[in-house]
Amino acid sequence: MSAETIPVVIMIPGDLHLTKTGLLNYQTAIWAVEEANAFIKPDFVQFIGDNVQDATEDQFRLFDELTLGLNCPWHALVGDHDVKGDAEAKGFRRWIGEPQGSLQLQGFRFLRLNTQEARPVGLLGPQVDWFRSEVDDALAGGERVVIFQHNYPYQIWENYAGPGIDEWRSIVQTRRIHGIFCGHTHYWQVANDGRNVHVATRSIGDPEGGPPGYTLVYLCGVDLAVAYRTMEDRGPLVLITSPRDAMLCTSPDHVVCDAGVIRARIWSREPIAEVWARVDEAQPFPLKILSTVDWSAPLPIPNLSKGIHRLSVRAVDRARGESERSIEIVVDPTGRFTAVPRVQPAVAATNFC
């Protein structure tokens, strides 16, 4: 089986901002660890920065105890709160490790950047050189590049500008990047700038715009799918892995132009009893099981006109718990597509910047 057919699943909890036990953010962090162990079983967990609030020894110890409960590999970024009063990130390095790194898995090169080398944001020369070299080496070897960094370039009321940021922009705008995943914002948002997709995970500490939770990322060859699961969600977790959500489309390779296939991955604590799909307002039709978590059905292309269509997948487990996920898909028989820059959802204000 080639790397192109083996998916990578990543859980990204929002910024934890840990201070002490008993608070909602700590309880949410414990819940996310339990979901990872018993429910999702990702290839790895990526903590997205601001793991602690004030960079104290007790707070880092609390984070260390949390990660000891994970049954899968994990990595962590450094956030602005992780280096509070500690510009050189000595505490982070002592408790967690190096703030930047690289991982190769199933045809992907995952790069962890330290965007806190300069405040409020920035990368120093050696890291910029390392970043450029890693991206070029990955692309030359046929790997797809995924970037994890704490700072989100499109946060409102905050400038994404500092040492090395112009060089960062040059790298990501002149190379094909598969996805950029961020924290720092306290709200959830996806930004498509016409070339790259950026995903900002809602913070677990002081969340804005809804309940705290984690982002689930599915990568397999050209496929990219994301979902946000909150602490309040119940029942199965449904993720439509193909076709791509229109919000995540940046290339003609990402739109439906011929005989398409619907694929969905469903995580559930209870066995799944049935899975149904629906396109626009047409009659629902069943998906067939491919594995314990994967389901599929042909996409009824002859009945779809050129344009945007709504695709929904609903899963029902044997305990009658159910969940539905809907995305928009792009259909064009000619295969032509140009991404239009936009964000989703629109955010007009934040208390944290």
C-alpha positions in Angstrom: 0.0 0.0 0.0 1.5 3.3 -1.0 1.7 6.5 1.1 -0.9 8.0 -1.2 -3.5 5.6 0.1 -2.7 5.6 3.9 -4.3 8.5 5.7 -2.8 10.5 8.5 -5.2 11.7 11.3 -4.1 14.5 13.6 -5.9 15.9 16.7 -5.2 19.6 17.4 -6.5 20.7 20.8 -7.0 24.5 21.1 -4.7 26.6 23.3 -4.9 25.1 26.8 -3.7 28.1 28.9 -3.3 25.7 31.8 -2.9 27.2 35.3 -4.4 24.7 37.8 -6.7 21.7 38.0 -10.4 22.0 38.5 -11.0 24.8 36.0 -13.0 24.3 32.7 -9.9 24.5 30.5 -8.2 21.8 32.5 -11.3 19.6 32.4 -11.6 20.2 28.6 -7.9 19.2 28.2 -8.5 15.9 30.1 -11.6 15.3 27.9 -9.5 15.8 24.8 -6.9 13.3 26.0 -9.7 10.8 26.7 -11.2 11.3 23.3 -7.7 10.7 21.7 -7.2 7.5 23.6 -10.6 5.9 23.4 -12.3 7.5 20.5 -10.1 9.0 17.8 -6.8 7.3 18.2 -5.0 9.8 16.0 -1.5 9.3 14.5 -0.4 12.1 16.7 -1.7 15.0 18.8 -0.4 18.4 17.9 -0.6 21.0 20.8 -0.8 24.3 19.0 0.9 26.6 21.6 -0.1 28.6 24.7 0.0 25.3 26.5 0.3 27.1 29.8 -0.7 30.6 30.9 2.3 32.1 32.6 5.2 29.8 31.9 5.7 28.8 35.5 7.2 25.5 36.7 4.0 24.4 38.2 2.1 25.1 35.0 4.6 23.2 32.8 4.4 20.3 35.3 0.7 20.3 34.9 1.1 20.1 31.1 3.7 17.3 31.5 1.3 15.3 33.6 -1.5 15.8 31.0 0.7 14.5 28.2 1.7 11.5 30.2 -1.9 10.3 29.8 -1.8 10.2 26.0 -1.5 6.8 24.4 -0.2 8.2 21.1 2.7 10.4 20.0 2.4 14.1 20.6 4.2 17.4 19.7 3.8 20.9 21.0 4.4 24.4 19.7 5.5 27.3 21.7 3.0 30.2 22.1 3.4 33.7 23.5 2.1 32.5 26.9 4.7 29.7 27.0 7.5 32.3 26.9 6.0 34.8 29.3 9.0 36.4 31.0 11.2 33.9 29.2 12.1 35.1 25.7 14.5 32.3 25.1 11.9 29.6 25.9 14.2 28.0 28.5 11.3 26.6 30.5 9.6 25.3 27.3 12.8 23.6 26.3 13.3 22.1 29.7 9.8 20.7 30.1 8.8 20.0 26.5 11.7 20.2 24.0 12.8 22.2 21.0 10.2 24.7 19.7 10.7 23.7 16.1 11.0 20.4 14.3 10.1 18.2 11.3 8.3 14.9 10.9 7.9 12.7 7.8 4.9 10.4 7.7 3.0 8.8 4.8 4.2 11.2 2.1 3.8 14.3 4.2 6.5 16.6 5.8 5.1 18.1 9.0 7.0 21.3 10.0 6.7 22.8 13.4 7.7 26.5 13.5 8.6 28.7 16.4 6.8 32.0 15.5 7.7 33.4 19.0 11.5 33.9 18.4 10.7 37.6 18.2 7.8 39.3 19.9 5.0 39.7 19.2 5.8 37.4 16.2 8.8 36.6 14.2 11.4 34.0 13.0 15.1 34.6 13.2 17.5 34.0 10.3 18.6 30.5 11.1 15.0 29.2 11.4 14.0 30.9 8.2 16.8 29.2 6.4 15.9 25.9 8.0 12.2 26.4 7.1 13.1 27.1 3.4 15.4 24.2 3.2 12.9 21.7 4.7 10.1 22.9 2.4 12.3 22.6 -0.7 13.7 19.3 0.3 10.2 17.9 0.9 8.8 19.1 -2.4 11.8 17.8 -4.3 11.2 14.4 -2.8 7.5 14.4 -3.7 6.2 15.0 -0.2 3.3 17.3 0.7 4.1 20.0 3.2 2.0 20.7 6.3 2.9 23.6 8.6 2.0 24.0 12.3 2.6 27.4 13.9 1.1 29.2 16.8 0.4 32.6 15.2 -2.5 32.8 12.8 -1.7 35.2 9.8 -5.3 36.4 9.5 -6.2 37.2 13.1 -8.2 40.4 13.3 -6.9 43.4 15.2 -3.3 42.0 15.2 -0.5 42.5 12.7 1.2 39.4 11.3 4.5 41.3 10.9 7.9 41.0 12.4 11.4 39.7 11.8 11.4 36.9 9.2 7.7 37.2 8.3 8.3 38.7 4.9 10.6 35.7 4.2 7.9 33.4 5.6 5.4 34.9 3.2 7.8 34.4 0.3 8.2 30.7 1.1 4.5 29.9 1.5 3.4 31.9 -1.5 6.0 30.5 -3.9 5.8 26.9 -2.9 2.7 24.6 -2.8 1.7 24.1 0.9 -0.9 21.5 1.7 -2.2 23.1 4.9 -1.2 25.6 7.6 -2.6 25.0 11.1 -2.5 27.6 13.8 -3.6 28.5 17.3 -3.3 31.9 19.1 -6.8 33.2 18.1 -9.5 32.3 20.6 -12.0 31.7 17.8 -12.3 29.0 15.2 -11.7 30.1 11.6 -10.6 28.8 8.2 -8.9 31.2 5.8 -8.4 30.5 2.1 -6.1 33.1 0.6 -6.5 31.8 -2.9 -3.3 29.7 -2.6 -3.1 28.2 0.9 -5.5 27.0 3.5 -5.1 28.2 7.1 -7.0 26.7 10.0 -7.1 28.4 13.4 -8.4 26.2 16.2 -10.6 27.7 18.9 -8.9 28.2 22.2 -9.7 25.8 25.1 -8.7 28.6 27.6 -11.2 31.5 27.2 -12.8 30.3 24.0 -14.7 32.7 21.7 -17.6 31.9 19.4 -18.6 28.6 20.9 -17.6 25.8 23.2 -14.0 24.6 23.4 -12.7 21.5 21.7 -10.3 20.3 19.1 -9.7 20.3 15.4 -9.5 16.9 13.7 -7.4 16.8 10.5 -7.5 14.0 7.9 -4.8 13.9 5.2 -4.5 11.2 2.5 -2.8 12.0 -0.8 -4.5 15.0 -2.3 -7.4 14.8 0.2 -7.6 17.3 3.1 -10.6 17.4 5.5 -11.1 19.1 8.9 -13.7 19.1 11.5 -14.1 20.9 14.9 -15.5 18.8 17.7 -16.6 20.6 20.9 -16.8 19.3 24.4 -20.6 19.5 24.1 -20.8 17.2 21.0 -22.3 13.8 21.4 -22.6 10.8 19.1 -20.5 9.8 16.1 -18.0 12.2 14.6 -18.5 12.4 10.9 -15.8 13.7 8.5 -16.4 13.9 4.7 -12.9 13.2 3.4 -13.8 13.4 -0.3 -14.8 15.5 -2.2 -13.0 18.5 -0.6 -15.0 21.1 1.1 -15.1 24.2 -1.2 -13.6 26.2 1.6 -10.5 24.0 1.4 -10.1 24.1 -2.4 -7.1 25.9 -3.8 -6.5 24.0 -7.0 -8.4 22.4 -9.9 -7.4 19.1 -8.5 -9.7 19.7 -5.6 -13.0 20.1 -7.5 -15.3 17.4 -8.9 -15.1 17.1 -12.7 -15.9 13.5 -13.5 -17.2 10.4 -11.9 -16.9 11.2 -8.3 -16.9 9.2 -5.1 -18.1 10.2 -1.7 -15.9 9.0 1.2 -16.5 9.6 4.8 -14.6 8.6 7.9 -16.8 8.1 11.0 -15.5 7.7 14.6 -18.0 6.3 17.1 -18.0 4.8 20.6 -20.9 2.6 19.5 -21.0 0.5 16.3 -22.4 2.4 13.3 -25.8 1.1 12.1 -26.3 3.2 9.0 -24.8 6.0 7.0 -26.7 8.2 4.5 -25.7 10.9 2.1 -27.7 13.7 0.5 -26.8 16.2 -2.3 -28.8 19.4 -2.1 -32.5 18.5 -1.7 -32.4 15.2 -3.5 -33.4 11.9 -1.9 -30.9 10.4 0.6 -28.9 7.4 -0.4 -26.9 4.9 1.6 -23.1 4.7 2.0 -21.4 1.3 2.1 -18.9 0.3 4.7 -15.3 -0.1 3.5 -13.6 -0.6 6.9 -14.4 -0.1 10.6 -14.3 3.7 10.1 -14.6 4.3 6.4 -17.8 4.5 4.2 -18.3 5.3 0.6 -20.8 5.7 -2.3 -20.7 7.0 -5.9 -21.4 10.7 -6.3 -24.4 11.2 -8.6 -22.5 13.4 -11.0 -24.9 13.2 -14.0 -27.5 14.9 -11.9 -25.3 17.7 -10.8 -25.0 21.0 -12.6 -21.8 23.1 -12.8 -21.5 25.1 -9.6 -21.7 24.8 -5.8 -23.7 21.9 -4.2 -24.3 21.0 -0.6 -23.3 17.5 0.4 -24.4 16.0 3.7 -23.5 12.8 5.4 -25.5 11.5 8.4 -24.4 8.5 10.6 -26.6 6.6 13.1 -25.1 4.3 15.7 -26.7 1.3 17.2 -27.6 3.2 20.4 -29.5 5.6 18.1 -27.0 8.4 18.5 -26.6 10.3 15.3 -24.5 13.1 13.8 -24.5 14.9 10.5 -21.9 17.0 8.7 -22.5 19.1 5.6 -20.0 20.8 3.2 -20.2 22.6 0.0 -18.5 21.0 -3.0 -17.5 22.5 -6.4 -18.6 20.8 -9.6 -17.2 21.7 -13.0 -17.0 19.1 -15.8 -14.2 21.2 -17.4 -12.1 20.9 -14.3 -11.5 24.7 -14.2 -11.2 26.4 -10.8 -9.8 29.5 -9.3 -9.9 29.9 -5.5 -11.5 33.2 -4.2 -9.9 34.5 -1.0 -12.3 34.3 2.0 -12.6 33.3 5.6 -15.3 31.2 7.4 -16.8 32.1 9.7 -16.5 35.8 9.5 -15.3 37.3 12.8 -15.8 41.0 13.5 -14.4 41.3 17.0 -12.2 39.6 19.6 -11.3 40.2 23.2 -7.8 38.7 22.7 -5.2 40.4 20.4 
